[in-house]
Amino acid sequence: MSDSTQQDQAQVIMNEGTSTANSNGTNIQASNASGVTQDSKNMALINWLGCLFFSFIPPLILLLIKKDDAYVQSQAKEALNWTITFFITYFVLWIIAMVIGFILAFVWGPLAMIPMFFLMLFGFSHLIFCVMGAIKCSSGQNFKVPFNIRLIK
């Protein structure tokens, strides 16, 4: 065989980085560790980043549009559940912070800022969990928010 024929046999068209060639030039299908396509990873990444900036709208849109992709569906449900959990908890904490802040304001004015500080910390958790979800999804791993009320299953 000529060198060009051997080179042609050794070349393998890569399908999303999952095919390789052994020394004989035959295809070996290497299994993707996560089994998730790059398109699914990108959509899940957009899901979590969109959740960070636009709340429940991107996860809801992906949940309704990408019905054929199980990975995107699971991450959209998780992000949607997180935003619902976040808003319910934030609203309850806001009411508690206002009541406690009002009471503490009578004791000494600057003490009223303590409940607001905890409210800001909880708001920071939204940023943290959305970024964690985006990082996990970029590598194709499943991400579950630990303190999530799973209303949508």
Secondary structure, DSSP 8 states (H G I E B T S, - for coil): --HHHHHHHH----STT-EEE-TTS-EEE---SS---HHHHHHHHHHHHHHHHHTTHHHHHHHHH-TT-HHHHHHHHHHHHHHHHHHHHHHHHHHHHHHHHHHHHHH-GGGGHHHHHHHHHHHHHHHHHHHHHHHHHHTT-----TT------
